Amino acid sequence: VQLQASGGGLVQAGGSLRLSCAASGSIFVMHSMAWYRQTPGKQRELVARISSGGSTDYVNSVKGRFTISRGNALKTMTLQMNNLKSEDTAVYYCNADVSSDPWARRDYWGQGTLVTVSS
């Protein structure tokens, strides 16, 4: 299973960015998908998660500003980020909880995409 993340970049505070993640490969069941972020010297932090049923969870600091969604085929995911703040600057990682067959289930990670918010 491969996850391809895209959409990072440089934006001014108050601006918007949209991150996308596409999954490919041997996917039997795609369970939850999520975005994490990490800054130097800090642990990777869960930003938002969406279940296969569409339930969503957000870290408190992004509630009301970020929206996570999944495509109809459940193999794509987006993170719409509005009203960005300098503290949102980080490398963002796509994550997926995947069963590649009925007996194998694990987390997969995409490459990071850098989001830089200038104040």
URQUIBEL-V635150 format. One record per residue. N is the residue number from 1. RES is the residue in one letter. PHI is phi in whole degrees, 0 to 359 (NA if undefined). PSI is psi in degrees with one decimal (NA if undefined). Layout:
N,RES,PHI,PSI / N,RES,PHI,PSI
//
This chain:
1,V,NA,132.3 / 2,Q,238,140.6 / 3,L,243,127.0 / 4,Q,245,113.7 / 5,A,260,148.0 / 6,S,206,165.6 / 7,G,110,-3.5 / 8,G,289,171.8 / 9,G,165,-166.1 / 10,L,255,131.0 / 11,V,216,151.9 / 12,Q,280,153.8 / 13,A,305,137.1 / 14,G,93,-11.6 / 15,G,275,-173.1 / 16,S,229,151.2 / 17,L,218,155.4 / 18,R,233,119.7 / 19,L,263,143.4 / 20,S,233,151.5 / 21,C,219,129.8 / 22,A,237,132.1 / 23,A,257,142.8 / 24,S,215,167.4 / 25,G,108,-159.9 / 26,S,278,97.5 / 27,I,241,112.4 / 28,F,275,-50.3 / 29,V,220,128.8 / 30,M,264,112.6 / 31,H,274,-124.9 / 32,S,281,156.2 / 33,M,233,153.5 / 34,A,206,161.6 / 35,W,245,133.3 / 36,Y,242,163.3 / 37,R,218,156.1 / 38,Q,213,137.2 / 39,T,244,157.3 / 40,P,306,131.5 / 41,G,82,0.2 / 42,K,239,158.4 / 43,Q,287,153.6 / 44,R,295,135.4 / 45,E,243,135.1 / 46,L,289,126.4 / 47,V,263,-50.4 / 48,A,202,147.8 / 49,R,223,145.6 / 50,I,227,130.9 / 51,S,277,172.1 / 52,S,296,-25.7 / 53,G,273,-3.9 / 54,G,99,-1.0 / 55,S,291,142.2 / 56,T,235,150.9 / 57,D,223,144.0 / 58,Y,226,148.2 / 59,V,292,146.2 / 60,N,305,-35.8 / 61,S,292,-15.1 / 62,V,246,-3.2 / 63,K,301,133.6 / 64,G,87,-10.6 / 65,R,244,-35.0 / 66,F,252,146.8 / 67,T,226,125.0 / 68,I,258,141.6 / 69,S,211,162.8 / 70,R,234,151.9 / 71,G,284,166.8 / 72,N,300,-33.0 / 73,A,277,-1.1 / 74,L,62,16.7 / 75,K,249,2.4 / 76,T,232,153.8 / 77,M,213,144.7 / 78,T,230,155.4 / 79,L,232,107.4 / 80,Q,273,120.0 / 81,M,244,115.2 / 82,N,245,161.7 / 83,N,48,51.6 / 84,L,295,145.6 / 85,K,240,160.6 / 86,S,301,-31.8 / 87,E,288,-6.1 / 88,D,277,-8.3 / 89,T,299,123.6 / 90,A,183,171.5 / 91,V,269,125.9 / 92,Y,258,134.8 / 93,Y,240,135.5 / 94,C,275,138.2 / 95,N,227,143.7 / 96,A,219,138.8 / 97,D,261,109.3 / 98,V,232,137.4 / 99,S,261,115.1 / 100,S,277,-17.2 / 101,D,203,175.4 / 102,P,298,-13.1 / 103,W,244,1.1 / 104,A,230,120.5 / 105,R,222,131.4 / 106,R,199,170.3 / 107,D,275,142.8 / 108,Y,236,152.5 / 109,W,232,141.4 / 110,G,270,174.3 / 111,Q,287,154.3 / 112,G,285,154.5 / 113,T,233,129.0 / 114,L,277,129.4 / 115,V,245,122.5 / 116,T,238,122.6 / 117,V,248,117.6 / 118,S,267,139.5 / 119,S,264,NA
//
